[in-house]
Amino acid sequence: MTAQEWTRRPVKTRKLPLASRLAQWLTAAKVQPNQISLASIAAAAAAGVCLLAGSYLLATLFIQLRLLCNLLDGMVAIEGGLRSNAGEIYNDLPDRLSDALILVAAGYALRWPSFAVELGWCASLLAVLTAYVRVLGGACGLPQDFRGPMAKPQRMAVLTAGCILARFDPRALALALAIVIAGSLVTLAARVRDVVRKLEGETK
């Protein structure tokens, strides 16, 4: 198993014909995967602005655009043969910033509960920590662990549902943040336990 295979998130939508056609079109247009990765930050920032403005449905569109960028950058890099030496940095670092832009903005967008801002920051911190443990395991020579229940795709799915429901009741967005926090704690614990178990097993 190569290092690149270790660090590639298993995504079912990668097999969809539409995703393949988009990736092929971008490859033919010589759009670099690193540019697509950076575009995901712009999409996340736009989602954050929409959340702050109370435009929840528009925010869902930009959240999905962020995920689409995350899907296509890897496909253009690997299937399109445009991978760069710095691709791993562009693949992972923008995700951390994108998570923060969306989750923190969701907290500031809420008037209820009184600790809504703290909810956003807590969700953002835990999102970064789950990714940190994944990368830390990789740095220790283990295959990176993309397990949930609250990995990036699940976080954004919960936020998307929260944004859709928030149009009718803003408290739905607060509930979504709470679910992200709880799920991230479970994910973080599972990933840490697995990394420690595997490393200790290798030393015995």
Order of alpha helices (4+ residues) and beta strands (2+ residues): alpha-alpha-alpha-alpha-alpha-alpha-alpha-alpha
